[in-house]
Amino acid sequence: MQNRLMGFMEFVAFVAACMALNALSIDIMLPALPALGQSYGLDDPNRAQSVIAIYLYGFGMAQILYGPFSDRFGRKPVLLAGLVLFVVASGLTTLAPDFHWMLIGRFLQGLGAGAPRVIALSLTRDRYAGAQMGRVMSLVLMVFMAIPVLAPSLGQVMLWFLPWRWIFGVLTLGGLALASWAIWRLEETLNPDNRRSIAPLAILAGYWETLRNPVCLSYMIAMGVIFGALVGFLTSAQQIFSEVFGVGDRFTLLFACIALMMSLASFFNSRWVMRFGLKRLSNLALAGFLAVGLVHLAVAGLGGESVVVFVLLLGLTMFCFGFLGANFNSLAMEPMGHIAGTASSMIGFASSMISTSCGYFIGQHYNGTVYPILIGNVCLGVLALLVVGIAHFLEKRRGKRRIRKDQEPFMQSGLGRLR
């Protein structure tokens, strides 16, 4: 007998679980990085950061694959395929005999985790529209924002009682639970009439059109650059709190304080974006990001850095960051409505590659001080500001061209000569 369609609240919970799996896969293991490095005998503690970066590379690559496949074969089979890959890869990381196998497992884990992230949005679009879709995503966001705050604490509690490998075992069980939920309760949401054939040339043409649009490309790069600051923080946060400030035992609490600032920004952004507009709010947030970053760098240079100052100023930096990610993504998508699905995949892929590369570069330059992350934030802020400035210039030029084009019929009619 076929199960009835998920009710509203169950659907919201399922979509939230799909989106949370990726954040959980990153944040829950942050406290375990030192133990992981010692277990594999890594000569450089910075090498342990690779398990985060390689996961994000896999996750970024997945975004360019799952969208077109789900449009062709349906949401449910593609979701289950990704979750199977995630479970197998999580099992591999749990049992990895050396660091190379760990990296292979984490890359595959990222590839698998991309499926629930991409399919969650497609499921919501299939079932709901307009205000109801907005309500679903608002509720999902409320659940999702709790993951960066709580996941490191969960990982730390596990380390008190269990070896670090059990963290990956929990991720394996989480993937199995989500797959079981999908098998028994999720019905296919893609209308058979809306299935699309996979035409490689058409998909590549869509990707190329996305990259050729200067406004889309500018905001895509800006989003990737600014997300690099978050990746840089994630890769080196544990080392900074443990080695620079000597408060490793309070790492999860201090990390939660900074993550909470990002969550608050996401909450306020959902309410202020309609009042102030995407561009104005993004411009103010980017200016704030750079200003706080410069102040923080100056304070550190003058010898005023402490764990309290670090949490406060980096929290303010990440508060500004919380307004930028979603808004830059929306601005990048604005001129690409006619190929929204293809453009979304390319934007997700490209921005993930940029952010992971920038963040990993910052993390690998960690030298026992806070300067790499502070200098990195300032440099990334300046670069994002330059790219956004280029986007604004191109938008104004495009607007002037459109006005001239609209005036041509008027001038050609002869009426323009009466002036």
Secondary structure as the mmCIF struct_conf table of DSSP 4:
data_model
#
loop_
_struct_conf.conf_type_id
_struct_conf.id
_struct_conf.beg_label_comp_id
_struct_conf.beg_label_asym_id
_struct_conf.beg_label_seq_id
_struct_conf.end_label_comp_id
_struct_conf.end_label_asym_id
_struct_conf.end_label_seq_id
HELX_LH_PP_P HELX_LH_PP_P1 GLN A 2 GLY A 7
HELX_RH_AL_P HELX_RH_AL_P1 PHE A 8 ASP A 27
TURN_TY1_P TURN_TY1_P1 ILE A 28 MET A 29
HELX_RH_3T_P HELX_RH_3T_P1 LEU A 30 ALA A 32
HELX_RH_AL_P HELX_RH_AL_P2 LEU A 33 SER A 39
TURN_TY1_P TURN_TY1_P2 TYR A 40 GLY A 41
BEND BEND1 ASP A 43 ASP A 44
HELX_RH_3T_P HELX_RH_3T_P2 PRO A 45 GLN A 49
HELX_RH_AL_P HELX_RH_AL_P3 SER A 50 PHE A 73
HELX_RH_AL_P HELX_RH_AL_P4 ARG A 75 LEU A 95
BEND BEND2 PRO A 97 ASP A 98
HELX_RH_AL_P HELX_RH_AL_P5 PHE A 99 ARG A 127
HELX_RH_AL_P HELX_RH_AL_P6 GLY A 130 PHE A 144
TURN_TY1_P TURN_TY1_P3 MET A 145 MET A 145
HELX_RH_AL_P HELX_RH_AL_P7 ALA A 146 PHE A 161
BEND BEND3 LEU A 162 LEU A 162
TURN_TY1_P TURN_TY1_P4 TRP A 164 TRP A 164
HELX_RH_AL_P HELX_RH_AL_P8 ARG A 165 ARG A 185
HELX_LH_PP_P HELX_LH_PP_P2 LEU A 186 GLU A 188
BEND BEND4 LEU A 190 LEU A 190
HELX_RH_3T_P HELX_RH_3T_P3 PRO A 192 ASN A 194
HELX_RH_AL_P HELX_RH_AL_P9 PRO A 200 ARG A 212
HELX_RH_AL_P HELX_RH_AL_P10 PRO A 214 GLN A 239
HELX_RH_PI_P HELX_RH_PI_P1 ILE A 240 VAL A 244
BEND BEND5 PHE A 245 GLY A 246
HELX_RH_3T_P HELX_RH_3T_P4 GLY A 248 ARG A 250
HELX_RH_AL_P HELX_RH_AL_P11 PHE A 251 PHE A 276
HELX_RH_AL_P HELX_RH_AL_P12 LEU A 278 GLY A 301
TURN_TY1_P TURN_TY1_P5 LEU A 302 GLY A 303
HELX_RH_AL_P HELX_RH_AL_P13 VAL A 307 PHE A 321
TURN_TY1_P TURN_TY1_P6 GLY A 322 LEU A 324
HELX_RH_AL_P HELX_RH_AL_P14 GLY A 325 MET A 333
HELX_RH_3T_P HELX_RH_3T_P5 GLU A 334 ILE A 339
HELX_RH_AL_P HELX_RH_AL_P15 ALA A 340 GLN A 364
TURN_TY1_P TURN_TY1_P7 HIS A 365 HIS A 365
BEND BEND6 GLY A 368 VAL A 370
HELX_RH_AL_P HELX_RH_AL_P16 TYR A 371 GLN A 412
TURN_TY1_P TURN_TY1_P8 SER A 413 GLY A 414
HELX_RH_3T_P HELX_RH_3T_P6 LEU A 415 LEU A 418
#
